[in-house]
Structures are given as C-alpha cells and as structure tokens.
Amino acid sequence: MSQSWPHTPYAEDQPLSTAILTTHVLHRGFQTGAIVGPAVGAARYAVPMLRKTSTARTSLLPTMLRSTGTGAVWGVGLVAVLLPIRMWGREDIEWKDRAWRLLENKGQVEVDNWGLVGAALGGLGLLARRGGARGVPWRMAVGGVGVGSTAGVLGYMIWRHGIKGGKWEEAVPDIEGVTV
C-alpha cells in the first residue's frame, strides 16, 4: 500500500497527506478490531449467559470469524470518528509531516505490505473454503480478511524481529579499488 503513494524528499512537499494518514489510521483500526473481536467472541462462546439465544451452540470457527468481522468493522468506525477529533485544527504541514514519516519508515512500510498480503490471502482462503462469495455472510467475509491481516502482521513480526533480529540489510559501499 505504501509504495502506491507518492513520496517526496521533504515532508512539506508531501502530496495527498490527508488520504495517506486517513488510509493508514483506518487500516490500523481494522487490524485492531480484528484482534479484539475474537477475544469478545471467545468469551461469548465460553460463557453461556453472554450468548444472545439459548439455542444450541454454533461451532467455534464461525463464531470467531463473525466476531473478528464485527470487531474489524467496529475498529474502523471508532477510528473514523477519532481521527478527525485528533487532527481537528491541525495545520496542513502537520498532516504532511505525519504522512511523510509513515512513508519514510521502512518498518511501517513493511508491516503495511505484510498486513495487506495477509488480508488478501485471508479473504481468498475463506472464499475458497466456502466455495465462493455466494452464501458467505458479510461478518464472516470481513472476519476472513481480518484474520488474514492479523496473520500477515504476525508473519512480519516473526520475519523481521525473530528471524532477522530486527535488523535491516544496509547497502554496502563499493570498496573496490580502495587501497589502505
């Protein structure tokens, strides 16, 4: 996602800063809700008096997918209200600076990419398992995307901070022909 936005050498020249920051915040709200939602779903599944009906218990996987989807939608809705409140009265340069710093941060760009790839794979995986989009409830479809996005971020954390030790490969200068 971050590669598709224009990125300038200086923050004061950053175009589309409002769109960049808004997209980032909505994406994070989606991921946060997709993480919190299953905790609520697990509690509702485990504690009978929290269930809406007293009918037979549905299986855990559909319950968790629905809860993930509901949480993701709530997360987006919450940050959609909070972002304008947080940025109310801010000058244009503050929007530009925040957006520029998001695009400049290699870790942020990498976690965005992993999360988006995971979201796409999660959505496609759910559709493949359920035999297509027909008959998939919206909460389960959004839940599949949310689970995929969360799995993508976890994959990023394992890759970057577990396997790579949080280190980045830096460009090694060409020292050929240099005598000491």
N, CA, C and O of each residue as an XYZ file, in Angstrom:
720
protein
N       0.827     -1.177      0.000
C       0.000      0.000      0.000
C       0.874      1.244      0.000
O       0.592      2.191     -0.734
N       1.915      1.262      0.795
C       2.726      2.465      0.923
C       3.466      2.812     -0.360
O       3.735      3.986     -0.613
N       3.802      1.812     -1.179
C       4.506      2.090     -2.424
C       3.618      2.793     -3.443
O       4.129      3.432     -4.362
N       2.318      2.689     -3.300
C       1.418      3.302     -4.276
C       1.237      4.806     -4.044
O       0.732      5.503     -4.924
N       1.635      5.312     -2.890
C       1.524      6.742     -2.616
C       2.774      7.465     -3.090
O       3.874      6.919     -3.002
N       2.622      8.687     -3.592
C       3.825      9.457     -3.928
C       4.553      9.852     -2.647
O       3.929     10.182     -1.639
N       5.883      9.811     -2.705
C       6.688     10.134     -1.525
C       7.794     11.095     -1.931
O       8.629     10.772     -2.776
N       7.795     12.260     -1.336
C       8.744     13.307     -1.693
C       9.940     13.301     -0.746
O       9.869     12.721      0.337
N      11.032     13.939     -1.144
C      12.199     14.000     -0.259
C      11.963     14.828      1.012
O      12.625     14.600      2.024
N      11.026     15.786      0.969
C      10.775     16.667      2.112
C       9.304     16.600      2.518
O       8.415     16.520      1.670
N       9.069     16.632      3.814
C       7.708     16.499      4.335
C       6.789     17.616      3.862
O       5.610     17.375      3.601
N       7.310     18.836      3.747
C       6.435     19.950      3.359
C       5.945     19.851      1.926
O       5.021     20.566      1.538
N       6.549     18.975      1.135
C       6.119     18.776     -0.249
C       5.215     17.554     -0.425
O       4.803     17.253     -1.546
N       4.905     16.856      0.650
C       4.163     15.593      0.568
C       2.739     15.814      0.069
O       1.945     16.467      0.747
N       2.398     15.271     -1.128
C       1.015     15.396     -1.600
C       0.135     14.302     -0.988
O       0.643     13.300     -0.487
N      -1.152     14.494     -1.029
C      -2.150     13.513     -0.581
C      -1.992     13.128      0.884
O      -2.301     11.998      1.263
N      -1.520     14.043      1.702
C      -1.233     13.712      3.096
C      -2.484     13.294      3.872
O      -2.422     12.378      4.693
N      -3.598     13.945      3.625
C      -4.828     13.586      4.329
C      -5.268     12.176      3.949
O      -5.668     11.400      4.817
N      -5.202     11.843      2.684
C      -5.588     10.499      2.233
C      -4.633      9.448      2.784
O      -5.068      8.369      3.187
N      -3.339      9.748      2.806
C      -2.354      8.788      3.315
C      -2.593      8.508      4.794
O      -2.646      7.351      5.211
N      -2.737      9.559      5.579
C      -2.924      9.382      7.019
C      -4.263      8.713      7.326
O      -4.339      7.842      8.193
N      -5.308      9.114      6.626
C      -6.624      8.512      6.857
C      -6.619      7.027      6.501
O      -7.151      6.212      7.255
N      -6.033      6.670      5.376
C      -5.958      5.266      4.984
C      -5.176      4.461      6.008
O      -5.575      3.353      6.368
N      -4.075      5.007      6.474
C      -3.266      4.311      7.479
C      -4.059      4.074      8.761
O      -4.064      2.967      9.299
N      -4.725      5.113      9.246
C      -5.467      5.002     10.501
C      -6.632      4.023     10.365
O      -6.876      3.232     11.276
N      -7.349      4.061      9.254
C      -8.453      3.117      9.051
C      -7.935      1.690      8.977
O      -8.569      0.773      9.498
N      -6.795      1.494      8.337
C      -6.179      0.162      8.257
C      -5.818     -0.341      9.649
O      -6.071     -1.501      9.974
N      -5.234      0.516     10.467
C      -4.878      0.117     11.828
C      -6.123     -0.140     12.676
O      -6.128     -1.052     13.502
N      -7.161      0.641     12.485
C      -8.409      0.392     13.205
C      -9.003     -0.951     12.836
O      -9.511     -1.672     13.695
N      -8.940     -1.290     11.549
C      -9.418     -2.590     11.077
C      -8.632     -3.711     11.750
O      -9.219     -4.671     12.250
N      -7.307     -3.588     11.763
C      -6.477     -4.631     12.364
C      -6.697     -4.733     13.868
O      -6.753     -5.837     14.411
N      -6.822     -3.605     14.542
C      -7.050     -3.624     15.985
C      -8.380     -4.291     16.315
O      -8.459     -5.116     17.225
N      -9.406     -3.937     15.581
C     -10.706     -4.573     15.797
C     -10.679     -6.056     15.493
O     -11.356     -6.843     16.154
N      -9.890     -6.445     14.482
C      -9.776     -7.863     14.126
C      -9.023     -8.650     15.193
O      -9.145     -9.873     15.260
N      -8.256     -7.972     16.016
C      -7.560     -8.643     17.125
C      -8.446     -8.676     18.366
O      -8.476     -9.685     19.070
N      -9.164     -7.599     18.643
C     -10.010     -7.526     19.838
C     -11.285     -8.362     19.658
O     -11.751     -8.988     20.609
N     -11.840     -8.373     18.463
C     -13.091     -9.089     18.200
C     -13.081    -10.552     18.615
O     -14.032    -10.998     19.258
N     -12.049    -11.320     18.277
C     -12.039    -12.730     18.685
C     -12.022    -12.938     20.200
O     -12.538    -13.944     20.688
N     -11.442    -12.008     20.945
C     -11.463    -12.134     22.403
C     -12.897    -12.035     22.919
O     -13.299    -12.773     23.819
N     -13.655    -11.116     22.337
C     -15.064    -10.985     22.712
C     -15.835    -12.232     22.271
O     -16.662    -12.752     23.019
N     -15.560    -12.705     21.058
C     -16.229    -13.907     20.559
C     -15.925    -15.133     21.394
O     -16.812    -15.950     21.644
N     -14.686    -15.271     21.828
C     -14.315    -16.417     22.667
C     -15.030    -16.352     24.005
O     -15.466    -17.378     24.528
N     -15.154    -15.153     24.562
C     -15.882    -15.010     25.829
C     -17.357    -15.349     25.649
O     -17.955    -16.023     26.488
N     -17.932    -14.881     24.558
C     -19.349    -15.177     24.301
C     -19.567    -16.661     24.045
O     -20.610    -17.215     24.393
N     -18.584    -17.293     23.439
C     -18.680    -18.734     23.164
C     -18.544    -19.533     24.457
O     -19.249    -20.522     24.660
N     -17.647    -19.106     25.319
C     -17.343    -19.881     26.535
C     -18.354    -19.658     27.651
O     -18.637    -20.579     28.418
N     -18.899    -18.459     27.755
C     -19.816    -18.138     28.848
C     -21.237    -18.128     28.300
O     -21.613    -17.213     27.568
N     -22.034    -19.145     28.651
C     -23.375    -19.281     28.061
C     -24.291    -18.072     28.267
O     -25.091    -17.762     27.384
N     -24.199    -17.392     29.395
C     -25.133    -16.284     29.626
C     -24.825    -15.063     28.764
O     -25.640    -14.143     28.698
N     -23.664    -15.031     28.098
C     -23.346    -13.929     27.195
C     -23.908    -14.139     25.800
O     -23.944    -13.206     24.997
N     -24.349    -15.362     25.504
C     -24.920    -15.641     24.183
C     -26.283    -14.983     24.058
O     -27.004    -14.832     25.044
N     -26.628    -14.596     22.844
C     -27.895    -13.912     22.606
C     -29.087    -14.854     22.757
O     -30.153    -14.445     23.217
N     -28.906    -16.088     22.378
C     -30.011    -17.045     22.442
C     -29.590    -18.248     23.255
O     -28.404    -18.472     23.497
N     -30.558    -19.001     23.665
C     -30.255    -20.205     24.435
C     -30.267    -21.452     23.543
O     -30.277    -22.577     24.043
N     -30.267    -21.246     22.229
C     -30.269    -22.383     21.321
C     -28.916    -23.070     21.338
O     -27.991    -22.647     22.032
N     -28.823    -24.123     20.571
C     -27.585    -24.901     20.543
C     -26.410    -24.026     20.115
O     -26.547    -23.114     19.298
N     -25.293    -24.325     20.676
C     -24.068    -23.577     20.421
C     -23.565    -23.859     19.012
O     -23.483    -25.012     18.589
N     -23.225    -22.780     18.283
C     -22.609    -22.967     16.968
C     -21.146    -23.330     17.171
O     -20.605    -23.177     18.266
N     -20.511    -23.810     16.112
C     -19.122    -24.219     16.254
C     -18.232    -22.993     16.462
O     -18.628    -21.865     16.170
N     -17.036    -23.235     16.965
C     -16.139    -22.154     17.351
C     -15.645    -21.344     16.156
O     -15.587    -20.118     16.240
N     -15.289    -21.987     15.053
C     -14.722    -21.260     13.915
C     -15.678    -20.208     13.350
O     -15.263    -19.060     13.186
N     -16.932    -20.540     13.045
C     -17.833    -19.479     12.568
C     -18.048    -18.370     13.597
O     -18.168    -17.199     13.237
N     -18.097    -18.741     14.867
C     -18.250    -17.731     15.914
C     -17.063    -16.776     15.922
O     -17.240    -15.563     16.030
N     -15.860    -17.317     15.808
C     -14.655    -16.489     15.819
C     -14.568    -15.621     14.559
O     -14.165    -14.461     14.642
N     -14.935    -16.160     13.409
C     -14.903    -15.363     12.177
C     -15.903    -14.210     12.241
O     -15.591    -13.084     11.854
N     -17.100    -14.503     12.729
C     -18.100    -13.432     12.860
C     -17.635    -12.367     13.847
O     -17.803    -11.172     13.603
N     -17.056    -12.799     14.950
C     -16.567    -11.839     15.956
C     -15.409    -11.018     15.407
O     -15.307     -9.825     15.695
N     -14.541    -11.637     14.626
C     -13.432    -10.908     14.013
C     -13.967     -9.862     13.045
O     -13.504     -8.722     13.043
N     -14.937    -10.243     12.224
C     -15.529     -9.295     11.284
C     -16.225     -8.147     11.979
O     -16.077     -6.993     11.578
N     -16.985     -8.453     13.018
C     -17.675     -7.403     13.768
C     -16.666     -6.474     14.438
O     -16.826     -5.254     14.405
N     -15.632     -7.047     15.042
C     -14.602     -6.234     15.684
C     -13.883     -5.342     14.693
O     -13.594     -4.184     14.995
N     -13.591     -5.872     13.506
C     -12.905     -5.081     12.486
C     -13.762     -3.897     12.049
O     -13.249     -2.791     11.880
N     -15.050     -4.117     11.867
C     -15.950     -3.020     11.473
C     -16.051     -1.985     12.590
O     -16.037     -0.784     12.321
N     -16.150     -2.434     13.825
C     -16.176     -1.511     14.960
C     -14.869     -0.723     15.046
O     -14.887      0.475     15.328
N     -13.738     -1.384     14.807
C     -12.442     -0.701     14.845
C     -12.355      0.399     13.818
O     -11.889      1.498     14.118
N     -12.805      0.112     12.592
C     -12.800      1.133     11.545
C     -13.728      2.286     11.921
O     -13.370      3.453     11.763
N     -14.906      1.962     12.414
C     -15.853      3.005     12.799
C     -15.327      3.888     13.917
O     -15.506      5.106     13.897
N     -14.683      3.270     14.884
C     -14.157      4.039     16.010
C     -13.049      4.992     15.578
O     -13.071      6.167     15.946
N     -12.093      4.513     14.813
C     -11.005      5.406     14.397
C     -11.473      6.427     13.364
O     -10.878      7.498     13.243
N     -12.535      6.107     12.616
C     -13.088      7.088     11.674
C     -13.662      8.286     12.424
O     -13.685      9.396     11.894
N     -14.121      8.069     13.642
C     -14.610      9.166     14.471
C     -13.445      9.848     15.196
O     -13.428     11.072     15.324
N     -12.484      9.070     15.666
C     -11.396      9.622     16.471
C     -10.361     10.405     15.666
O      -9.803     11.376     16.177
N     -10.089     10.012     14.427
C      -9.084     10.727     13.634
C      -9.440     12.201     13.430
O      -8.590     13.056     13.676
N     -10.646     12.533     12.995
C     -10.957     13.966     12.856
C     -10.899     14.720     14.183
O     -10.532     15.895     14.222
N     -11.263     14.038     15.265
C     -11.181     14.691     16.578
C      -9.716     14.983     16.921
O      -9.383     16.071     17.389
N      -8.855     13.999     16.681
C      -7.425     14.150     16.994
C      -6.754     15.213     16.131
O      -5.903     15.960     16.613
N      -7.132     15.281     14.867
C      -6.469     16.191     13.935
C      -7.218     17.518     13.752
O      -6.830     18.335     12.917
N      -8.280     17.734     14.522
C      -9.062     18.960     14.403
C      -8.187     20.175     14.675
O      -7.486     20.232     15.685
N      -8.233     21.142     13.770
C      -7.492     22.375     13.950
C      -6.011     22.284     13.609
O      -5.289     23.271     13.753
N      -5.547     21.137     13.164
C      -4.135     20.997     12.808
C      -3.868     21.675     11.470
O      -4.731     21.728     10.593
N      -2.677     22.180     11.343
C      -2.292     22.812     10.090
C      -1.934     21.753      9.056
O      -1.656     20.602      9.390
N      -1.946     22.166      7.803
C      -1.657     21.254      6.703
C      -0.268     20.616      6.830
O      -0.087     19.454      6.467
N       0.703     21.362      7.339
C       2.057     20.829      7.468
C       2.102     19.669      8.465
O       2.927     18.768      8.320
N       1.225     19.680      9.476
C       1.197     18.580     10.433
C       0.678     17.294      9.777
O       1.194     16.209     10.046
N      -0.333     17.414      8.925
C      -0.813     16.259      8.167
C       0.291     15.749      7.251
O       0.539     14.546      7.165
N       0.951     16.683      6.569
C       2.019     16.301      5.641
C       3.173     15.621      6.366
O       3.714     14.625      5.885
N       3.547     16.155      7.516
C       4.656     15.579      8.264
C       4.336     14.158      8.744
O       5.171     13.261      8.627
N       3.157     13.960      9.272
C       2.775     12.618      9.745
C       2.724     11.622      8.587
O       3.212     10.498      8.702
N       2.133     12.042      7.477
C       2.051     11.156      6.310
C       3.444     10.861      5.768
O       3.740      9.722      5.406
N       4.292     11.866      5.709
C       5.650     11.687      5.196
C       6.430     10.718      6.086
O       7.141      9.846      5.587
N       6.293     10.875      7.398
C       7.006      9.971      8.313
C       6.512      8.535      8.192
O       7.302      7.602      8.338
N       5.228      8.339      7.930
C       4.722      6.977      7.697
C       5.382      6.344      6.480
O       5.788      5.183      6.516
N       5.485      7.115      5.406
C       6.071      6.588      4.179
C       7.589      6.432      4.285
O       8.173      5.600      3.591
N       8.214      7.202      5.124
C       9.669      7.149      5.287
C      10.115      5.991      6.179
O      11.259      5.546      6.085
N       9.238      5.505      7.031
C       9.570      4.460      7.997
C       9.564      3.094      7.317
O       8.507      2.605      6.917
N      10.742      2.474      7.184
C      10.845      1.179      6.497
C      10.033      0.096      7.208
O       9.403     -0.736      6.556
N      10.047      0.102      8.519
C       9.280     -0.888      9.267
C       7.788     -0.746      9.050
O       7.073     -1.740      8.931
N       7.315      0.499      8.999
C       5.896      0.741      8.773
C       5.477      0.300      7.381
O       4.413     -0.293      7.206
N       6.312      0.588      6.394
C       6.017      0.165      5.026
C       5.975     -1.356      4.948
O       5.101     -1.926      4.295
N       6.918     -2.009      5.614
C       6.964     -3.473      5.562
C       5.765     -4.104      6.274
O       5.184     -5.060      5.761
N       5.391     -3.595      7.428
C       4.239     -4.159      8.139
C       2.950     -3.903      7.355
O       2.049     -4.741      7.369
N       2.848     -2.758      6.672
C       1.685     -2.498      5.817
C       1.597     -3.547      4.710
O       0.528     -4.102      4.452
N       2.721     -3.811      4.065
C       2.731     -4.787      2.970
C       2.362     -6.180      3.453
O       1.548     -6.857      2.825
N       2.945     -6.613      4.550
C       2.628     -7.940      5.080
C       1.154     -8.035      5.473
O       0.503     -9.048      5.216
N       0.630     -6.974      6.097
C      -0.777     -6.977      6.502
C      -1.721     -7.029      5.319
O      -2.735     -7.726      5.372
N      -1.411     -6.306      4.252
C      -2.274     -6.321      3.068
C      -2.224     -7.649      2.331
O      -3.252     -8.148      1.872
N      -1.029     -8.223      2.218
C      -0.926     -9.546      1.583
C      -1.687    -10.569      2.409
O      -2.406    -11.400      1.855
N      -1.538    -10.517      3.718
C      -2.278    -11.428      4.592
C      -3.782    -11.254      4.470
O      -4.524    -12.236      4.455
N      -4.241     -9.996      4.383
C      -5.673     -9.727      4.241
C      -6.209    -10.324      2.945
O      -7.280    -10.932      2.932
N      -5.467    -10.151      1.861
C      -5.898    -10.712      0.577
C      -5.942    -12.233      0.637
O      -6.896    -12.850      0.163
N      -4.916    -12.833      1.214
C      -4.886    -14.296      1.313
C      -5.982    -14.813      2.250
O      -6.578    -15.858      1.988
N      -6.246    -14.093      3.328
C      -7.312    -14.490      4.250
C      -8.681    -14.449      3.589
O      -9.492    -15.359      3.762
N      -8.931    -13.394      2.834
C     -10.209    -13.295      2.118
C     -10.350    -14.365      1.056
O     -11.403    -14.991      0.933
N      -9.288    -14.579      0.285
C      -9.329    -15.613     -0.755
C      -9.437    -17.011     -0.154
O     -10.137    -17.870     -0.690
N      -8.743    -17.234      0.961
C      -8.817    -18.533      1.623
C     -10.218    -18.852      2.112
O     -10.683    -19.984      1.982
N     -10.888    -17.858      2.673
C     -12.257    -18.068      3.136
C     -13.181    -18.364      1.963
O     -14.019    -19.263      2.036
N     -13.026    -17.606      0.885
C     -13.868    -17.844     -0.286
C     -13.617    -19.227     -0.882
O     -14.555    -19.900     -1.310
N     -12.367    -19.647     -0.910
C     -12.055    -20.975     -1.443
C     -12.648    -22.063     -0.549
O     -13.173    -23.060     -1.045
N     -12.566    -21.875      0.739
C     -13.096    -22.888      1.679
C     -14.614    -22.955      1.624
O     -15.198    -24.032      1.740
N     -15.251    -21.803      1.447
C     -16.711    -21.753      1.442
C     -17.310    -21.933      0.052
O     -18.532    -21.905     -0.099
N     -16.473    -22.117     -0.963
C     -16.976    -22.360     -2.309
C     -17.420    -21.111     -3.048
O     -18.317    -21.189     -3.887
N     -16.829    -19.977     -2.767
C     -17.169    -18.742     -3.470
C     -17.868    -17.756     -2.566
O     -18.149    -18.041     -1.402
N     -18.144    -16.585     -3.122
C     -18.724    -15.494     -2.335
C     -20.208    -15.703     -2.035
O     -20.736    -15.143     -1.075
N     -20.864    -16.496     -2.843
C     -22.295    -16.700     -2.641
C     -22.540    -17.450     -1.329
O     -22.001    -18.533     -1.104
N     -23.337    -16.868     -0.502
C     -23.714    -17.524      0.746
C     -22.775    -17.270      1.910
O     -22.982    -17.828      2.988
N     -21.739    -16.441      1.730
C     -20.853    -16.106      2.842
C     -21.400    -14.852      3.512
O     -21.470    -13.798      2.882
N     -21.789    -14.953      4.783
C     -22.277    -13.763      5.483
C     -21.190    -12.683      5.546
O     -20.001    -12.993      5.615
N     -21.602    -11.439      5.521
C     -20.637    -10.344      5.468
C     -19.695    -10.351      6.649
O     -18.513    -10.043      6.493
N     -20.193    -10.700      7.847
C     -19.313    -10.697      9.020
C     -18.236    -11.762      8.900
O     -17.104    -11.551      9.335
N     -18.575    -12.901      8.316
C     -17.569    -13.942      8.125
C     -16.575    -13.545      7.038
O     -15.385    -13.837      7.156
N     -17.046    -12.885      5.985
C     -16.139    -12.441      4.922
C     -15.151    -11.405      5.454
O     -13.949    -11.498      5.202
N     -15.657    -10.429      6.182
C     -14.773     -9.424      6.779
C     -13.865    -10.084      7.815
O     -12.700     -9.711      7.950
N     -14.394    -11.058      8.540
C     -13.578    -11.792      9.514
C     -12.434    -12.541      8.855
O     -11.330    -12.574      9.398
N     -12.673    -13.140      7.703
C     -11.599    -13.824      6.980
C     -10.493    -12.871      6.568
O      -9.310    -13.196      6.669
N     -10.883    -11.698      6.104
C      -9.898    -10.674      5.736
C      -9.150    -10.205      6.990
O      -7.936    -10.003      6.952
N      -9.872    -10.033      8.090
C      -9.245     -9.601      9.342
C      -8.278    -10.632      9.901
O      -7.201    -10.278     10.381
N      -8.654    -11.903      9.841
C      -7.745    -12.962     10.301
C      -6.497    -12.979      9.431
O      -5.384    -13.113      9.939
N      -6.680    -12.844      8.125
C      -5.531    -12.814      7.221
C      -4.619    -11.637      7.491
O      -3.397    -11.780      7.484
N      -5.204    -10.474      7.728
C      -4.407     -9.284      8.018
C      -3.615     -9.458      9.308
O      -2.438     -9.102      9.375
N      -4.258    -10.000     10.321
C      -3.577    -10.259     11.592
C      -2.467    -11.284     11.408
O      -1.375    -11.124     11.954
N      -2.740    -12.327     10.649
C      -1.710    -13.335     10.375
C      -0.545    -12.723      9.605
O       0.608    -13.084      9.839
N      -0.835    -11.804      8.692
C       0.231    -11.121      7.959
C       1.121    -10.306      8.882
O       2.343    -10.322      8.735
N       0.528     -9.597      9.827
C       1.314     -8.807     10.776
C       2.127     -9.734     11.685
O       3.284     -9.441     11.988
N       1.538    -10.835     12.117
C       2.299    -11.800     12.927
C       3.452    -12.390     12.122
O       4.549    -12.587     12.645
N       3.196    -12.669     10.847
C       4.261    -13.155      9.973
C       5.380    -12.142      9.849
O       6.556    -12.504      9.872
N       5.019    -10.864      9.715
C       6.022     -9.806      9.670
C       6.851     -9.794     10.950
O       8.078     -9.700     10.893
N       6.192     -9.889     12.102
C       6.910     -9.846     13.374
C       7.872    -11.016     13.512
O       8.987    -10.856     14.009
N       7.441    -12.186     13.073
C       8.325    -13.351     13.124
C       9.501    -13.157     12.174
O      10.645    -13.436     12.535
N       9.227    -12.682     10.962
C      10.279    -12.493      9.967
C      11.265    -11.409     10.388
O      12.471    -11.649     10.457
N      10.749    -10.224     10.666
C      11.634     -9.087     10.909
C      12.299     -9.145     12.285
O      13.494     -8.876     12.408
N      11.535     -9.495     13.316
C      12.076     -9.420     14.673
C      12.552    -10.768     15.202
O      13.377    -10.816     16.115
N      12.048    -11.853     14.646
C      12.509    -13.175     15.062
C      13.672    -13.647     14.220
O      14.776    -13.844     14.728
N      13.429    -13.826     12.942
C      14.456    -14.364     12.037
C      15.542    -13.332     11.761
O      16.728    -13.652     11.840
N      15.161    -12.109     11.441
C      16.136    -11.064     11.103
C      16.663    -10.307     12.317
O      17.566     -9.483     12.181
N      16.119    -10.571     13.488
C      16.582     -9.904     14.697
C      16.345     -8.402     14.712
O      17.043     -7.672     15.415
N      15.369     -7.934     13.945
C      15.049     -6.514     13.888
C      16.032     -5.694     13.082
O      15.949     -4.466     13.066
N      16.950     -6.344     12.421
C      17.990     -5.652     11.657
C      17.597     -5.540     10.191
O      16.843     -6.361      9.669
N      18.123     -4.504      9.536
C      17.910     -4.270      8.116
C      19.237     -4.447      7.400
O      20.293     -4.101      7.929
N      19.172     -4.982      6.208
C      20.381     -5.074      5.399
C      20.660     -3.689      4.841
O      19.828     -3.117      4.136
N      21.793     -3.170      5.146
C      22.168     -1.862      4.645
C      23.032     -2.046      3.406
O      23.743     -3.042      3.273
N      22.965     -1.099      2.523
C      23.765     -1.142      1.323
C      25.237     -1.035      1.708
O      25.627     -0.130      2.446
N      26.045     -1.954      1.210
C      27.465     -1.947      1.483
C      28.136     -1.122      0.386
O      27.938     -1.391     -0.799
N      28.926     -0.121      0.771
C      29.567      0.701     -0.255
C      30.580     -0.104     -1.057
O      31.214     -1.027     -0.546
N      30.712      0.259     -2.294
C      31.667     -0.405     -3.180
C      33.071      0.044     -2.804
O      33.415      1.216     -2.952
N      33.877     -0.885     -2.321
C      35.222     -0.521     -1.871
C      36.298     -1.046     -2.821
O      37.484     -1.040     -2.491
N      35.882     -1.492     -3.983
C      36.836     -1.994     -4.956
C      37.746     -0.860     -5.417
O      37.280      0.237     -5.727
N      39.001     -1.125     -5.457
C      39.966     -0.130     -5.888
C      40.455      0.765     -4.788
O      41.310      1.617     -5.030
N      39.944      0.605     -3.582
C      40.383      1.419     -2.455
C      41.590      0.750     -1.832
O      41.531     -0.434     -1.501
N      42.675      1.473     -1.665
C      43.872      0.916     -1.024
C      44.008      1.468      0.375
O      43.672      2.618      0.658
N      44.499      0.628      1.219
C      44.645      1.034      2.615
C      46.095      1.184      2.964
O      46.425      1.522      4.101
